[in-house]
């Protein structure tokens, strides 16, 4: 009887990611990293960074050998030249006093549960506390809470109109 074991030199060899793996995550547009990391919790930016355990490069001195990059950290460069603005589809329902919910209607499905967004008119911040509800193709309702240190704060409904913009 022969007993054989397979042992690799590096314990993370089985978790090595290739170009093809990252192509499946991001496609041809690396700008999708933020969207992908929000849509799939297992594909966050930290997960993608941890997936870079074994990256190999070809040494210029000996072109036939690959060497592992022994780096303990990776730096991501993210360009933020464009800030997406999402328009309100209607006046919100509720004022958020005493920590109550406010229902905002948007023209597109952009914000998801636990996201924080800000109004461009009032600069107030809100956290989404439930998943978006689709009422029509261009009408999505979100249940949100006003982010404040004082529970007696509320929003002025006269300040919010259809067409007002918000941002992430």
C-alpha positions, 0 to 999 in steps of 0.5 A: 500500500502506498500513501501519498501526500501533496504538500505545496510550498505556500499554504495559500497556493490554493487561494491564488487569484488570476487575471481571469478571476478578477475579470469575472469580478469586475469585467473590463471596467475596474470602475465597477469595483464599488458597485460589485462590492455593494451588490455582492457582500463576498466581493468587497474591496477588502475581500478582493485585496485579501484574494491577492495573496499569491501574485507572481511576476516575471523577473527581468533578469531571468525571464523564465522564472516567476517570483511571488510578490512578498508584500503585506499590503496593497494600495488601491487608487480610486478616481472620484471625478464623477459623483452620481446624482440621484433625483427624488421622484416625489415629496417624502412621506414622514418628517423623521421626528423622534427617530421615525421612518421617512419614505423617499421616492427615487427615479432609479434604484441606486441606494441599497440597505444600510447606505448613507446618502445626502440631500444636495439642498439641505445637506442632511444625511439619511440611512436606508433601513430597508431594501428598495421597493419598486413601484414602477420602473422609474419609481423606487421607495426607500425607508430611511432615517435621519442621521442626527444626534438629537432625536427631536430633529426632523426634516422640513417637507417644504425643502424636498421636491420632485427633481431634487438631487441626492448623492452617496 
